[in-house]
Every structure is written in structure tokens, then in C-alpha cells.
Amino acid sequence: MEPTNNDPEFRTWDAHSESYNPDLHKYNPWRAPGKAPVNDPCGLASGAKSPAHANAYSAVPAGYTAGDKGSEVLPEQEATLWKAGATATVGWALSAQHSGGYSYRLCPKTATLSEECFQSNTLDFSGNSTIHWNDDSAADKEILTRTYVAPDGSQWRTNPVPACLNGKDTRSHPGHATADCTGGTEFESGFDEFTQGYLRPGNTGKNKWSVMDEVNVPNKPGQYVLGWRWDCEEADQVWVSCADIEIVDASVPAPSPPSHEADGSCPNFNIGVDSCSTKGVQARDSSGNPTECCAGCWFMFNSDSGSVCLGGSKAEGMEDHMNMVV
């Protein structure tokens, strides 16, 4: 379909169509939020429809097969409690920047978990977005928030973290240059603590922050599945995830603070010098497979080689582009 999201305020890539190829991403999901079809509203293992469609970089979670549907195979978890009629905190994080925007939706557990069910129960946002440092190393920071309202009335938040401009791109309204994006960014973010190009969260190579929002909770107690959907603009991809939620007509206890035991610190690992696959492993499971990588590396599991820590020395392919389709 033709793009519906054409206002530069809500664009996250080439907002004024000034690229050397301005139509390159014209028909990607974020240009018509919610309209791109998905194979499953809770995601596919590896992002591929079947093992035959998976490739060497397809991240297949341990214990599953490429093509497994999240709505059918993911085990039920202890539900997070939301108070009916109040607001609830939600959040997400990224390692690979593909621009675009996201929404949150609910589907009752008594219904079939389908994209239609989730899209008929989209949640409205309340207030501004914040950046939360996962290790609590800094205070939460309120940031510029842009909420796109689609023609069907659903609300979407633009990804607040800009991608880097590359050498061929020029923009009339670029974001300022940063340590990671020396040529500038696709738009001005309004914060300087980090920028996000491709697998480049800040200067350490490891994502330590999340994008947090408040959503309005329906005044309808019951058991639900929460769906998160990210429609990309710089890639022809839709990323989705699900969680268990219970809406109750009573007070909700404050959640326990998360543990920060795996903080990514590895005193004997030199970022950009040592190999992540050998020296950049912070923790392993009982079989010796990496479960946590040092700061400066990123974790990936694929069906060919199992879990691995990638990045590190330039010879190890820090600048390689991997096609991760989910």
C-alpha cells in the first residue's frame, strides 16, 4: 500500500526525502504503521518461516526450531499485575538500529492470539518517554516524545534514538555528530549520553539502556497477553514480542528491583583489541556455551554454531553487516 506516515515529524529516516535514493525505504513498515502482515504476533523463532528459510545468522533460541510460532510454543509466565484504569510502565531495548516506531497492544487470553486481536486492543500512551539505564548507573531521563496516530486511531511512538548518517547521505535537518556517528544522525535526539548506529550502543558496544513509556490500562480486569510491535523504517522488518499480563481491580505491589550481577565488566578484556569469541565471554552455561558477553561484544545464538559472543577486534568483523530478520 502507499505510505500513510509522510509527516517529517514522525519520520526517522530521510524525513525530507533528500537521500541519494529517496524511495529506498518508502514501502517499509513504518511508512504505514500496523499494515505490514506478520507471520505471528508473538514472533517466529529465528524470524524464518521454517528451518529451510533460516540462514547462518538466524538467531534460533535454544530448545526451539526455526519457524516455531511464539503464540503457540512460548510457555506461560507469571503475569505482571496492572491496576485497572491506572497507568503501567512498559519498556524495550535494541542492539541493531532499524529506525521506525512501536506500539503496545493487548489480547485476552480467552481469545485466539492473532494480529487482528492485538490490533483491536491497542494501548494509548501517557506522558513522555524516558531512557532508563539498566544498571541504574544514572537517573532516568525524560526525552523528546513523538506519538503518531495512525488512520485507524492506534497510537505509535517513534523510535527516539537516531541512526547514523552514512557517507552518501546529506540532510537539511541532521542531528549533530557524535563519537559513534561522526557524520551526524538522521534526526536530532535531544540527548548526548549515547547514540545508536548499527550494533553500536554508546562507546562500549553493549546496550545498557531501555526506552520506557507509560500506557493507559483498560478498566477491564482479566488475563491478557501484552504484544509489543516495532515497525521498522530503515529495514523491511517487523519485530514483535509478547508477555503475560493480569489486570486487577485492586492495588498492585511495587515490582522487585532487578539484579545487576551480570554487568558486563571484564577486567581482562580489551575492547577493540581482543577477540569477543574467545576473551569476550563473561559467563557460560554448564555446557560451556556463552550466556553473557563482555561490554564491547554482543550475544547471538544461531542454529549452526550455537551461542557466541561477536565483535571485538576489527579482524573479527566488527563492521560486518548481518542480516537478522525477525
C-alpha positions in Angstrom: 0.0 0.0 0.0 1.0 3.6 -0.4 2.7 5.3 2.7 0.4 6.9 5.2 3.2 8.2 7.5 4.6 11.1 5.5 4.9 13.9 8.0 8.6 14.7 8.6 7.9 14.9 12.4 7.2 11.2 12.6 9.8 10.0 10.1 13.1 8.5 11.4 15.0 8.1 8.2 15.4 10.7 5.4 12.4 12.7 6.7 12.5 15.2 3.9 13.3 12.7 1.1 16.8 14.1 0.4 18.7 10.8 0.2 20.5 9.7 -2.9 17.7 7.1 -3.2 14.7 8.7 -1.5 12.4 5.8 -2.4 14.7 3.2 -0.9 12.5 2.7 2.3 9.3 4.2 1.1 7.3 1.0 1.4 8.9 -0.3 4.6 6.5 -1.0 7.6 6.9 2.3 9.5 5.6 4.3 6.5 2.2 2.6 7.1 2.3 1.5 10.7 0.4 -1.7 11.6 -0.3 -2.6 8.0 2.6 -4.9 7.2 1.5 -8.5 7.7 3.3 -10.7 10.3 3.5 -14.5 10.4 2.8 -14.5 14.2 2.0 -11.6 16.6 4.5 -13.0 19.2 7.3 -13.7 16.7 8.9 -16.6 14.9 11.9 -18.4 16.2 14.8 -17.1 14.1 12.4 -14.9 12.1 12.3 -17.5 9.4 9.1 -19.4 8.4 10.9 -22.7 8.6 14.4 -24.2 9.0 14.7 -24.2 5.2 14.4 -20.4 5.3 16.9 -19.8 8.1 20.4 -18.7 7.4 23.7 -18.7 9.4 22.7 -15.5 11.2 19.2 -16.6 12.1 19.0 -16.4 15.9 17.2 -19.6 16.9 16.5 -19.7 20.7 17.8 -22.9 22.4 15.2 -25.6 22.5 13.2 -24.3 19.6 13.2 -24.8 15.8 13.3 -22.1 13.2 9.7 -21.1 12.3 8.2 -22.0 15.7 5.4 -19.5 16.4 5.7 -17.7 19.7 1.9 -17.6 20.2 1.9 -21.4 20.2 5.2 -22.5 21.8 6.2 -20.0 24.4 5.4 -21.2 27.9 3.1 -19.1 30.1 5.0 -17.0 32.6 4.0 -15.5 35.9 1.8 -12.5 35.0 2.8 -8.9 35.7 0.0 -7.2 37.6 -1.6 -4.0 36.2 -4.2 -2.0 38.1 -7.4 -1.5 36.1 -7.9 2.1 35.0 -4.4 3.2 36.0 -1.2 3.5 34.0 1.5 0.9 33.6 5.2 1.0 32.8 6.5 -0.7 29.7 9.9 -0.8 28.0 12.0 -2.2 25.3 15.6 -2.1 24.1 17.6 -2.6 20.9 21.0 -3.6 19.7 20.5 -3.2 15.9 19.1 0.2 14.8 16.4 -0.1 12.1 14.5 3.1 12.8 10.7 3.4 12.8 8.3 3.2 15.7 6.4 0.9 18.1 3.1 0.2 19.8 1.8 -1.8 22.7 -1.4 -3.9 22.4 -3.4 -6.4 24.5 -5.2 -9.6 23.5 -7.4 -11.5 26.1 -6.1 -15.0 26.9 -9.5 -16.3 26.2 -9.2 -15.2 22.6 -7.1 -16.6 19.8 -3.7 -14.8 19.8 -3.8 -13.2 16.4 -2.6 -10.0 14.9 -6.2 -9.0 14.4 -6.9 -9.5 18.2 -3.9 -7.4 19.2 -4.7 -4.6 16.7 -8.2 -4.3 18.0 -6.9 -3.6 21.5 -4.1 -1.0 21.1 -3.0 0.9 24.1 -2.7 4.7 24.4 0.4 6.3 25.7 0.6 8.6 28.7 3.2 11.2 29.3 6.7 11.3 27.7 9.2 8.6 27.1 12.2 8.1 29.3 15.6 6.5 29.0 16.4 4.0 31.8 19.9 2.8 32.4 19.6 -0.9 33.2 22.4 -1.0 35.6 21.0 2.1 37.5 24.3 3.9 36.8 22.4 7.1 36.1 19.0 8.6 36.8 16.1 8.1 34.3 16.0 10.9 31.7 12.8 12.2 30.1 13.3 12.6 26.4 11.6 14.0 23.3 8.5 12.1 22.6 6.6 11.9 19.3 3.3 10.0 19.1 2.0 9.1 15.7 -1.8 8.4 15.4 -2.5 6.1 12.5 -5.6 6.4 10.4 -7.3 3.7 12.4 -6.7 5.7 15.6 -3.9 3.4 17.0 -1.0 5.2 18.8 2.6 4.6 17.9 5.8 6.1 19.4 8.6 7.0 17.1 11.9 5.3 18.0 13.7 8.2 19.8 17.2 7.0 19.1 18.5 8.1 15.7 20.5 6.0 13.2 23.9 7.3 11.9 24.1 9.1 8.6 26.4 7.4 6.1 28.9 8.9 3.8 26.5 9.2 0.8 23.7 11.0 2.8 23.1 14.7 3.2 20.2 16.1 5.3 18.9 19.6 5.6 18.0 18.9 9.3 20.5 16.4 10.5 21.3 15.5 14.1 24.7 16.6 15.5 27.8 14.4 15.1 28.6 12.1 17.9 31.5 9.7 18.7 29.7 6.8 17.1 28.0 8.8 14.3 30.8 11.2 13.1 28.8 12.2 10.0 25.7 13.1 12.1 22.5 11.4 12.7 19.2 11.1 10.9 17.5 13.5 13.3 18.3 15.4 16.4 17.7 13.3 19.5 18.0 15.9 22.2 20.3 13.9 24.4 24.1 13.2 24.2 24.7 10.2 26.5 24.8 7.7 23.6 23.8 7.3 20.0 22.8 4.1 18.2 24.0 3.1 14.8 24.3 -0.5 13.8 25.2 -2.6 16.9 26.9 0.5 18.4 25.2 1.4 21.7 27.3 4.2 23.1 31.0 3.8 23.1 31.1 0.4 24.7 29.4 -1.7 22.1 26.9 -3.1 24.7 23.4 -1.8 25.2 22.8 -0.8 28.8 19.6 1.2 28.5 15.9 0.8 27.7 13.2 3.1 26.3 10.4 3.3 28.8 6.8 4.5 28.4 3.6 4.7 30.4 0.4 3.3 28.9 -3.2 3.6 29.9 -4.6 0.4 31.4 -8.1 -0.6 30.3 -10.7 -0.7 33.1 -11.3 -4.4 32.3 -9.9 -6.9 34.8 -8.8 -10.2 33.4 -5.8 -12.1 32.0 -4.2 -10.8 28.8 -1.1 -11.2 26.6 0.7 -7.9 26.0 2.1 -7.5 22.5 4.9 -5.1 21.5 5.3 -4.4 17.8 8.2 -2.4 16.2 7.6 -1.4 12.6 11.0 -0.6 11.1 11.6 2.2 8.6 15.2 1.5 7.6 14.5 -2.2 7.1 11.6 -4.3 5.7 11.1 -5.8 9.1 8.6 -6.1 11.9 9.8 -7.1 15.4 7.3 -8.4 17.9 7.3 -9.8 21.4 4.7 -10.9 24.0 4.3 -11.0 27.8 1.8 -12.2 30.3 -0.3 -9.5 32.0 -3.2 -9.6 34.5 -5.3 -6.6 35.1 -6.8 -6.5 38.6 -9.3 -4.2 40.3 -7.0 -3.8 43.4 -3.8 -2.2 44.5 -0.6 -3.6 42.8 2.6 -4.2 44.8 5.7 -2.5 43.5 7.9 -4.8 41.5 11.2 -6.1 42.9 14.3 -4.3 41.6 16.2 -6.3 39.0 19.6 -7.9 39.8 22.7 -6.4 38.2 25.1 -9.3 38.7 26.0 -9.6 35.0 27.1 -6.0 34.5 29.3 -6.8 31.5 32.6 -5.8 33.3 35.5 -8.0 32.2 38.8 -6.6 33.6 41.0 -8.8 31.3 39.1 -7.9 28.1 40.4 -5.1 25.9 37.6 -3.6 23.8 38.5 -3.4 20.1 41.7 -5.4 20.6 40.8 -8.8 22.0 38.5 -11.4 20.3 35.0 -11.4 21.7 34.5 -15.1 20.8 37.5 -16.1 22.9 38.2 -13.5 25.6 34.9 -11.6 25.5 32.8 -14.2 27.2 31.7 -13.2 30.7 29.6 -16.2 31.6 28.9 -19.7 30.3 26.3 -22.4 31.0 27.0 -25.9 32.2 27.9 -27.0 28.6 30.4 -24.2 28.1 28.2 -22.1 25.8 28.3 -18.3 26.3 25.3 -16.8 28.1 26.7 -13.3 28.7 29.2 -11.2 26.8 31.6 -8.5 28.0 31.0 -4.9 27.3 32.1 -4.2 23.7 30.7 -7.5 22.4 27.2 -8.7 21.6 25.5 -12.1 22.1 23.9 -14.2 19.3 22.6 -17.7 19.0 22.2 -19.4 15.7 21.4 -22.9 14.6 24.8 -23.6 13.0 27.3 -22.7 15.7 25.2 -22.2 18.9 25.6 -19.2 21.1 28.6 -16.9 20.5 30.0 -13.5 21.5 30.7 -11.4 18.5 32.7 -8.2 17.9 36.0 -7.2 19.4 39.0 -6.8 17.1 38.4 -5.3 13.7 39.6 -8.6 12.1 36.7 -10.4 13.8 34.2 -8.5 11.7 33.1 -5.6 13.9 31.9 -3.8 10.8 30.3 -6.8 9.1 26.6 -6.4 8.3 24.5 -9.4 9.4 21.0 -9.9 8.1 18.9 -10.6 11.1 15.3 -10.8 10.1 12.6 -11.3 12.7 
